[in-house]
Amino acid sequence: QVQLVESGGELVQAGGSLRLSCAASGRAFNPYYMGWFRQAPGKEREFVAASRWPTGATYYADSVKGRFTISTDTGKNTVFLQMSSLTPADTAVYYCAAQVRPFRPPVSQRDAYDYWGQGTQVTVSS
């Protein structure tokens, strides 16, 4: 069993930066991929970024490419999402997710992941 706990979400002004963290716990935590998704009110949960674990290829949604960076700290079983040049369109609940089984759908799809955190609210004011 894997538990994921996000933190770092808060209210920030447009143009600002924020770093989200996702701490994982559980026996022998060794996922294939870690991902970040977000869900705005009235919208579906959408892909933001993903990273091969422990390090390797990274993937980004077009809407965040060049502004967001996903990174990992394997010693702390933590994945980060560094966000910059934030706009009100980035306002959402941000979720991290872990893929622990192989041969899953592409990492941009929600059903690629086996475990999800509870989410952290990011609000960007104009």
GUSE-177992 format. One record per residue: z, x, y of N, C-alpha, C, O, CB in turn; residue in three letters. Coordinates in steps of 0.2 Angstrom, whole numbers, padded with zeros to 4 digits, always signed. Each point is the difference from the previous one (the first is absolute). Glycine has a CB too. Example, Ala and Ser with C-alpha at 12.3 -4.5 7.8 and 13.67 -1.06 7.14 Angstrom:
# GUSE-177992
+0039+0066-0028+0000-0004+0006+0000+0004+0006+0003+0005-0001+0003-0014-0005ALA
-0010+0007+0011+0001+0004+0006+0003-0004+0005+0001+0003+0006-0011+0003-0009SER
This chain:
# GUSE-177992
+0000+0004-0006+0000-0004+0006+0000+0004+0006+0003+0006+0000+0003-0015-0006GLN
-0010+0007+0011+0000+0004+0006+0002-0004+0006-0002-0006+0001-0008+0013-0005VAL
+0014-0005+0009+0002-0003+0006-0003+0004+0006+0000+0006+0000+0010-0011-0006GLN
-0013+0001+0010-0003+0002+0006+0003-0003+0006+0001-0006+0001-0012+0008-0006LEU
+0013+0003+0010+0004-0003+0006-0004+0003+0006+0001+0006+0001+0010-0007-0007VAL
-0013-0003+0010-0004+0002+0006+0005+0000+0006+0005-0003+0000-0016-0002-0004GLU
+0010+0009+0009+0004+0001+0006-0004+0002+0006-0006+0003-0001+0016-0001-0006SER
-0008-0002+0013-0003+0002+0006-0004-0005+0004-0002+0002+0005+0001+0008-0012GLY
+0000-0016+0005-0003-0005+0004+0004-0002+0006+0006+0000-0001-0012-0004-0009GLY
+0003+0003+0015+0003-0002+0006-0005-0002+0006-0006-0001-0002+0016+0009-0001GLU
-0007-0010+0008-0004-0002+0006-0002+0006+0004+0004+0004+0002+0002-0015-0001LEU
-0013+0011+0000-0003+0006+0004-0005-0002+0004-0003-0005-0001+0006+0013-0008VAL
-0004-0005+0015-0005-0002+0005-0007+0003-0003-0001+0005-0003+0010-0005+0013GLN
-0014-0004-0007-0007+0002-0002-0001+0007+0002+0002+0003+0006-0006-0014-0004ALA
+0001+0015-0006-0002+0007+0002+0006+0005-0003-0001+0006+0000-0005-0010+0010GLY
+0011+0001-0013+0005+0004-0003-0001+0002-0007-0005-0002-0003+0013-0004+0011GLY
-0003+0009-0010+0000+0003-0007+0006-0002-0004+0005-0002+0003-0012+0011+0001SER
+0007-0009-0011+0005-0002-0004-0001+0003-0007-0006+0001-0002+0007-0012+0008LEU
+0004+0013-0009+0000+0002-0007+0004-0004-0005+0006-0001+0001-0008+0013+0004ARG
-0002-0015-0010+0004-0004-0005+0001+0005-0006-0003+0004-0001-0003-0015+0005LEU
+0012+0009-0007+0002+0004-0006+0000-0005-0006+0002-0006+0001+0004+0014+0006SER
-0007-0006-0013+0001-0004-0006+0003+0005-0005-0003+0004-0003-0007-0012+0006CYS
+0016+0006-0004+0004+0004-0005+0000-0003-0007+0001-0006-0001+0007+0010+0010ALA
-0010-0001-0014+0000-0002-0007+0005+0002-0004+0003+0006+0000-0015-0006+0001ALA
+0015-0004-0006+0005+0002-0004-0002-0003-0007-0004-0005-0001+0013+0006+0010SER
-0006+0002-0014-0002-0002-0007-0001+0006-0005-0001+0005+0003-0004-0016+0002GLY
+0006+0009-0011+0000+0006-0005-0007+0003+0000-0005-0004-0001+0014-0001-0006ARG
-0009+0011+0007-0007+0004-0001-0005-0003+0005-0006-0002-0003+0009+0005-0009ALA
-0002-0003+0018-0005-0003+0005-0006+0005+0000+0001+0005+0003+0008-0011+0004PHE
-0014+0003-0009-0006+0005+0000-0006-0005+0000-0004-0001-0005+0010+0010-0001ASN
-0008-0012+0012-0005-0005+0000-0007+0004+0001+0000+0006+0000+0008-0014+0006PRO
-0013+0004-0007-0007+0003+0001-0002+0000+0007-0002+0005+0003-0001-0009-0014TYR
+0005-0002+0014-0002-0001+0007+0006-0003+0004+0004-0004-0003-0016+0004+0001TYR
+0013+0001+0008+0004-0004+0005-0004-0002+0005-0005+0003+0003+0015+0004-0005MET
-0009-0014+0004-0004-0003+0005+0004-0003+0005+0006-0002-0001-0014+0000-0007GLY
+0005+0000+0014+0003-0004+0005-0005-0006+0002-0006+0001+0000+0012+0009+0005TRP
-0003-0015-0005-0003-0007+0002+0003-0003+0006+0006+0002+0002-0010-0004-0014PHE
+0001-0003+0015+0003-0003+0006-0002-0007-0001-0005-0002-0002+0006+0012+0009ARG
+0004-0015-0004-0002-0007+0000+0002-0003+0007+0006+0000+0002-0004-0001-0015GLN
-0006-0001+0017+0001-0003+0006+0001-0008-0001-0002-0002-0005-0005+0011+0011ALA
+0010-0012-0001+0001-0007-0001-0006-0004-0001-0005+0001+0004+0015+0000+0003PRO
-0010-0005-0012-0006-0004-0002-0006+0003-0003-0005-0003-0001+0009-0003+0011GLY
-0003+0013-0011-0005+0003-0003+0001+0003-0007+0006+0000-0002-0009+0003+0013LYS
-0002-0001-0015+0002+0003-0007+0002+0007+0001-0001+0003+0005-0008-0010-0010GLU
+0013+0009+0000+0002+0007+0000-0006+0005-0001-0004-0001-0004+0015-0003-0001ARG
-0012+0009+0009-0006+0004+0000+0002+0007-0001+0006+0003+0002-0011-0011+0006GLU
+0001+0012-0010+0000+0007-0002+0001+0004+0007-0004-0001+0004-0002+0000-0015PHE
+0010+0006+0011+0000+0005+0006-0001+0007-0002-0005+0003+0002+0013-0011+0003VAL
-0005+0010-0010-0001+0007-0002+0003+0001-0007+0004-0003-0003-0003+0007+0015ALA
-0003+0002-0016+0002+0001-0006-0001+0008-0001-0004+0003+0003+0001-0015-0008ALA
+0008+0014+0000+0000+0007-0001+0001+0002-0007+0004-0004-0004+0000+0006+0015SER
-0008+0002-0014+0001+0003-0007+0007+0003+0000+0002+0003+0005-0014-0001-0008ARG
+0016-0003-0003+0007+0003+0000-0001+0006-0005-0003-0001-0005+0009-0010+0008TRP
-0003+0016-0002+0005+0002+0006-0004+0002+0006+0002-0002+0006+0006+0005-0014PRO
-0014+0000+0007-0004+0001+0006-0007-0001-0002-0002+0000-0006+0010+0008+0011THR
-0013-0008+0000-0007-0001-0002-0004-0004+0005+0002-0001+0006+0001+0003-0018GLY
-0007-0006+0009-0005-0004+0004+0004-0005+0003+0005-0003-0002-0014+0005-0006ALA
+0007-0004+0014+0003-0005+0004-0006-0005+0002-0006+0002+0001+0015+0006+0004THR
-0007-0014-0004-0005-0005+0002+0003-0004+0006+0006-0002+0000-0010+0001-0012TYR
-0001-0002+0016+0002-0004+0006-0004-0006+0001-0006+0001-0001+0011+0010+0006TYR
-0002-0016-0003-0004-0005+0003-0004+0002+0006+0003+0004+0004+0005-0013-0009ALA
-0014+0006+0006-0004+0002+0006+0004-0001+0007-0001+0003+0005-0010-0006-0012ASP
+0015-0002+0007+0004-0002+0006+0005+0004+0002+0002+0000+0006-0004-0011-0009SER
+0004+0016-0002+0006+0005+0002-0003+0007-0001+0004+0004+0002+0004-0013-0006VAL
-0014+0010+0002-0002+0007-0001+0000+0004+0007-0002-0003+0005-0005-0001-0015LYS
+0010+0010+0010+0000+0004+0006+0007-0002+0004+0001+0004+0004-0013-0004-0004GLY
+0015-0005-0002+0006-0002+0004+0007+0001-0005+0005+0001+0002-0012-0009+0006ARG
+0006+0006-0014+0005+0000-0005-0001+0006-0005-0005+0002-0002+0007-0015+0003PHE
+0004+0016-0003+0000+0005-0005+0005-0002-0005+0006-0001+0001-0010+0010+0007THR
+0002-0009-0015+0005+0000-0005+0002+0007-0003-0005+0004-0001+0000-0016-0002ILE
+0011+0013+0001+0002+0006-0002+0006-0001-0005+0003-0006+0000-0007+0012+0010SER
+0005-0001-0014+0005-0001-0005+0005+0006+0000-0001+0005+0002-0007-0011-0009THR
+0014+0004+0005+0006+0006-0001+0002-0001-0007+0004-0005-0002-0001+0005+0014ASP
-0006+0003-0017+0002-0001-0007+0007+0002-0002+0003-0003-0004-0015+0005+0002THR
+0015+0003+0006+0007+0001-0001+0005-0005+0001+0005-0001-0003-0008+0012+0006GLY
+0001-0016+0002+0004-0005+0002-0003-0007-0003+0002-0005+0002+0002+0011+0008LYS
-0010-0006-0014-0003-0006-0002-0001-0005+0005+0001-0005+0000+0005+0007-0011ASN
-0009+0001+0017-0001-0004+0006-0007+0001+0002-0003+0005+0000+0015-0004+0003THR
-0015-0007-0001-0007+0000+0003+0001-0002+0007+0004-0005+0002-0010+0003-0013VAL
+0002+0005+0016+0001-0002+0007-0007-0003+0002-0005+0001-0003+0013+0008+0005PHE
-0008-0013+0004-0005-0002+0003+0001+0002+0008+0003-0004+0003-0006-0006-0012LEU
-0001+0015+0011+0001+0002+0007-0006-0005+0004-0006+0001-0002+0011+0011-0001GLN
-0003-0015+0008-0004-0005+0003+0000+0002+0008+0005+0001+0003-0003-0010-0012MET
-0008+0010+0011-0001+0001+0007-0005-0004+0004-0004-0004-0004+0007+0016+0001SER
-0003-0012+0009-0005-0004+0004+0001-0007-0002-0005-0004-0001-0003+0013+0003SER
+0014-0012-0003+0001-0006-0002-0003-0006+0005+0001+0001+0006+0009+0003-0013LEU
-0012-0009+0004-0002-0006+0004+0003-0006-0003+0003+0000-0005-0014+0006+0008THR
+0011-0011+0001+0003-0007-0002-0003-0002-0007+0003-0004-0004-0001+0001+0016PRO
-0008+0005-0013-0004-0002-0006+0004+0003-0007-0001-0002-0005-0010+0001+0012ALA
+0015+0006-0005+0003+0004-0006+0007-0004-0001+0003+0002-0005-0008+0009+0008ASP
+0007-0016+0000+0006-0004-0001+0000-0003-0007-0005-0004-0001+0006+0002+0014THR
+0003+0003-0017+0001-0002-0007+0006+0002-0003+0004+0004+0002-0017-0004-0003ALA
+0014-0003-0005+0005+0003-0005-0004+0005-0004-0005-0002-0003+0012-0009+0003VAL
-0004+0017+0000-0003+0005-0004+0004+0001-0007+0006+0000+0000-0010+0006+0011TYR
+0000-0006-0016+0002+0001-0007-0002+0006-0003-0006+0002+0001+0006-0014-0002TYR
+0004+0016-0003-0002+0005-0004-0001-0002-0007+0004-0005-0002+0001+0013+0010CYS
-0009-0005-0012-0001-0002-0007-0001+0006-0004-0002+0005+0002-0003-0016+0002ALA
+0007+0010-0011-0001+0006-0004-0004-0002-0006+0001-0006-0003+0010+0011+0006ALA
-0016-0001-0005-0004-0001-0006+0002+0005-0005+0000+0006+0000-0010-0010+0006GLN
+0013+0001-0012+0003+0004-0005-0003+0000-0006+0001+0004-0005+0009-0006+0010VAL
-0015-0002-0006-0004-0001-0006-0007+0003+0001-0003-0001+0006+0010-0009-0010ARG
-0011+0013+0000-0007+0002+0001-0005-0006-0001+0002-0005-0002+0002+0016-0002PRO
-0010-0009+0006-0006-0004-0001+0001-0007+0004-0001-0006-0003-0001+0011-0009PHE
+0004-0005+0018+0001-0005+0004-0006-0001+0005-0004+0004+0000+0017-0003-0001ARG
-0013-0007+0004-0005-0001+0005+0000+0005+0006+0005+0004+0000-0005-0016-0003PRO
-0005+0012+0007+0000+0005+0005+0006-0001+0005+0003-0005+0000-0015+0005+0000PRO
+0014+0006+0002+0007+0000+0004+0000-0004+0006+0005-0001+0003-0003+0012-0007VAL
-0008-0013+0007+0000-0005+0005+0002-0007-0002+0000-0004+0005-0008+0012+0001SER
+0008-0009-0012+0002-0007-0002+0007-0001-0002+0003+0004-0003-0015-0005-0001GLN
+0015-0005+0006+0007-0001-0001+0002+0000-0008+0005+0002-0002-0005-0009+0012ARG
-0005+0005-0014+0002+0000-0007-0001+0006-0004+0001+0001-0006-0005-0012+0006ASP
+0003+0017+0004+0000+0007-0002+0007+0002-0001+0002+0005-0003-0012-0003+0008ALA
+0015-0006-0002+0007+0003+0000+0005-0004-0004-0001-0006-0001-0002+0010+0012TYR
+0008-0001-0013+0005-0003-0005+0006-0002+0003+0004-0004-0002-0009+0011-0007ASP
+0007-0003+0015+0006-0001+0003-0001-0001+0007-0004+0004+0003+0011+0002-0012TYR
-0003-0010+0013+0000-0001+0007+0007+0001+0003+0005-0002-0003-0015-0005+0001TRP
+0010+0009+0008+0006+0000+0004+0001-0007+0003-0004-0005+0000+0003+0017+0002GLY
+0006-0013+0002+0002-0006+0003-0004-0001+0007+0000-0005+0003+0011+0005-0009GLN
-0013+0006+0009-0004+0000+0006+0005+0001+0006+0006+0000+0000-0013-0008-0005GLY
+0003+0011+0010+0004+0002+0007-0005-0003+0005-0006+0001+0000+0012+0009-0005THR
-0003-0013+0010-0003-0003+0006-0002+0005+0005+0004+0004+0003+0002-0015-0005GLN
-0012+0011+0004-0003+0004+0005-0003-0005+0006-0004-0004-0002+0002+0014-0006VAL
+0005-0010+0014-0003-0004+0005-0002+0004+0006+0004+0005+0002+0004-0014-0006THR
-0014+0009+0006-0003+0003+0005-0001-0004+0006-0004-0005+0000-0002+0013-0008VAL
+0009-0007+0014+0000-0004+0006-0006+0003+0004-0001+0006+0001+0013-0009-0002SER
-0015-0002+0005-0006+0002+0004+0003+0002+0007-0004+0002+0004-0004-0009-0010SER
